[in-house]
Amino acid sequence: METRIKIYSYRRCPFAMRVRIALHEKKIPFEVIEEDLKNFSPELRALHPEAKVPLLVHGENVIYESAIITEYVDDLPSIEKKLMPASPAERAQVRLWTYWCNQVFKPDLDRFKYGTARFPEGECQGIEMKMIQHLQKLDAVLFRQGHLVGSEFSLADVHVFPFVRQLSRIQPEPEFMAKFPAVLKWRDSIQQRRSVLETLKK
Ligand SMILES: N[C@@H](CCC(=O)N[C@@H](CS)C(=O)NCC(=O)O)C(=O)O
C-alpha cells in the first residue's frame, strides 16, 4: 500500500502554501494537519527542530523547509509535469529566485507590512522604494517571458507567488502595484490555477 503524505500546515502561511500548491500541481494526495501558529502540536514540535510549518511526513521521511519539501514533492513519481526545469542553468535560476524571495523580498515585505510596529525605525526607512525596486525586477522578467524562469510555470513561480499575493493583499492595496502590469497579470493567472484555487479554498 502506498504511504500517504501528511503535511503540518497553516492555511495562511505563505511557506505552507508553496507546499500545498506543489502537491496539488503534482496531483499527489495528502492529508493536512492544520496547526495553530501560537500553539503548535506536540507532534510538530517533536518532528521539526525549529518548530515551524510547513513540515512533510512521508513514511519514514520527515522533511522541512518549504523549498526543500517542494523539490522532494516534485521528485516523487508522478505523471504530472516536472516543476523543476531540466537544464542546469534553469534549475539554478529557480534556486536563485527562491534565495532572493527568502533572503531579500520576504524580509523587506515584513518591514513594509508591519513597519515600526515590529521593526526598528532605521530598518523601515526607504522600505516603500525597496518594494518598488523588487517589483520592477519581477515586472521586467515577467513582461519578457510570462514566468520567472523560462516560458513555463516552475517552482520559482510556486515559491514567489504566495509572497507577491501577500503584498497585494495589504489593505489598502499598495498603489504602486498598479504600475507593474506584468506582475499583476502573472499573479492573476497563477491565482486561477486549479492547484492554487484548491490551496486557497476555505
Ligand atoms: N524557512 C521556513 C520558514 C517557515 C516559517 O517561518 N513558518 C512560519 C509560519 S508562516 C512559522 O512556522 N513560524 C513559527 C515560528 O517561527 O515560531 C520554510 O521555508 O519552511
The ligand as a Gaussian input file, in Angstrom:
#p B3LYP/6-31G(d) Opt

LIG

0 1
 N       12.192000      28.801000       6.179000
 C       10.956000      28.193000       6.578000
 C       10.059000      29.260000       7.127000
 C        8.773000      28.713000       7.721000
 C        8.106000      29.723000       8.631000
 O        8.688000      30.738000       9.009000
 N        6.854000      29.412000       9.019000
 C        6.184000      30.244000       9.965000
 C        4.695000      30.382000       9.633000
 S        4.404000      31.297000       8.154000
 C        6.264000      29.594000      11.336000
 O        6.074000      28.415000      11.471000
 N        6.550000      30.396000      12.335000
 C        6.555000      29.941000      13.694000
 C        7.746000      30.388000      14.444000
 O        8.679000      30.911000      13.814000
 O        7.733000      30.222000      15.650000
 C       10.335000      27.475000       5.376000
 O       10.617000      27.858000       4.222000
 O        9.594000      26.486000       5.564000

